[in-house]
Every structure is written in structure tokens, then in C-alpha cells.
Amino acid sequence: MDEARRIVEILKRTLRMRGLTYASLGKRINLSEASVKRVFAQRTFSLKRLEQVCRALEMSIADLVKMIDVKGYSSTALTLAQETALAKDEALLSYFYLLLNGWTDVQIRRHYQFEELQTEGLRARLVDLGLIEALPKRGYRLLVSRQIIWRADGPVRRAYEHRVQQEFLRSAFIGARDYLAWQPVELTDSSIDVLRRKFGQLYREFLEMAELDQHSSQPRHSVGFLLAFRPWVFSLVAARQRRAMDPKN
């Protein structure tokens, strides 16, 4: 794909992730919807127009350039040995998490309790585990995608899942960046299938948005995303259910 086409694809993807249409983008840059469609279709962006579009999408041209070689959301399942090593060492897992989110060693030491000698040791261990490649001037390159698929019954989830669930839900969810919706209902099998598909799509969009923002120069905020449903009856109600009659009686 040529670079002009790739840039337009990135802009379209960013529009979708930001929940914007050609019409709403047009309002932000003082163009009609038809004009915006024409510019995208013909890829006739002047430098000034490209700068306006990027600003409307809360990014810079530099952010856009960094995204040209990014193929979009992908995920990686680690080996059992890699997961086991991370699960056994909280410092190693914490440091790896920060690297996955694009932090440099300087930023990590400035904002977290890691010393220079410690980060050197942690970096070396991640290299040995095949999770990163060391680059000159203390740079690094991830050898895995930024989105990790942890094994359902693997060492990381066994070690931390219960703790994560407790800490995450220990909140009133009333902050400006918080959201919680909870409602038990009764659904048919067909409605449940539809809901599962929609939840899966929302989760994929969440991960795509995380990948998109990874290359943005705008401030980022660490967030947690929990999306779940299952067959369930509140114990207060379940205790009052009549037991099924024994067919032998």
C-alpha cells in the first residue's frame, strides 16, 4: 500500500475510533461533508489541511507519521515459561507492563520506584526471556505485541486475577472518567448470541483505540476495562427458588 493511501486509511480508522463522521469532522475544520468525502476519496490533502484534520482528531502530523508502519491491533500469547517468570516477580511484571505502554527507562524512574541498576537487571531478564530486544542508548524493541493474551488458567492470572478484580471493583465509579452500568435481566438464547457478538466488537475496538493512542503525543491515562456477563441469579432471589420436583415422586 502506498504511503498516501496508508495515511488516509489511518485517518479513517482514527475517525472511527474517535466516534466521528465526515460531517462532524467537516464542522471542526469548516468544510462541508461532501468536501471532506472528496478530499478523502481523492487523497488531495494540502499540508495545511492535513494539519487541520490531525488537530481535529487530537493528534499531530508527527503522530500520524509514527503510525504509518503500524498494522493495527494485534495480540500475543506468551509461552508458559515467559508467563511463569513474570508471575513470580512483581517488579519484572510491573516493568514489563510499563514498557508495553511505551514508557522509557527515564520516565519509569521519574514516576515509579525503580532505580537505574534495577531497571538494567529487569531489562536484561526481559531480553533473556525473548520479550524485548535491547537497542543502543538504552532503547528497546518489543518482540511481542502490546496486547498480551494471558492464559485462562496460567500463572499470571492465577497469581493476580483475584487481587485485580478486588482492587478494580473497590470503587464507587463516580469520577469524571469512570463508568459503570449494571443490570440483571432475562434474555433469550438469540439475544444472548447478539450481545456476545456486540461485546466482542466493543472489546476489539477498545484494544484498537489503545493501539491508536499509543502513538499519540496527547496525555494518556491508565484505565481498566471490564466487560462481562454470564448466566446468574442473585443469591437473594435464588434462595427463594423452588427446587425442581423429583420425577420419581
C-alpha positions, 0 to 999 in steps of 0.5 A: 500500500502506498504511503498516501493511501496508508495515511488516509486509511489511518485517518479513517480508522482514527475517525472511527475510533474517535466516534466521528463522521465526515460531517462532524469532522467537516464542522471542526475544520469548516468544510462541508461533508461532501468536501471532506468525502472528496478530499478523502476519496481523492487523497488531495490533502494540502499540508495545511489541511492535513494539519487541520484534520490531525488537530481535529482528531487530537493528534499531530502530523508527527503522530500520524507519521509514527503510525504509518508502519503500524498494522493495527491491533494485534495480540500475543500469547506468551509461552508458559515459561515467559508467563511463569517468570513474570508471575513470580516477580512483581517488579519484572511484571510491573516493568514489563507492563510499563514498557508495553505502554511505551514508557522509557527507562527515564520516565519509569524512574521519574514516576515509579520506584525503580532505580537505574541498576534495577531497571538494567537487571529487569531489562536484561531478564526481559531480553533473556526471556525473548520479550524485548530486544535491547537497542543502543542508548538504552532503547528497546524493541518489543518482540511481542505485541502490546496486547498480551493474551494471558492464559485462562488458567496460567500463572499470571492470572492465577497469581493476580486475577483475584487481587485485580478484580478486588482492587478494580471493583473497590470503587464507587465509579463516580469520577469524571472518567469512570463508568459503570452500568449494571443490570440483571435481566432475562434474555433469550438464547438469540439475544444472548448470541447478539450481545456476545457478538456486540461485546466482542466488537466493543472489546476489539475496538477498545484494544484498537483505540489503545493501539491508536493512542499509543502513538499519540503525543496527547496525555494518556491515562491508565484505565481498566476495562471490564466487560462481562456477563454470564448466566446468574441469579442473585443469591437473594432471589435464588434462595427463594427458588423452588427446587425442581420436583423429583420425577420419581415422586 
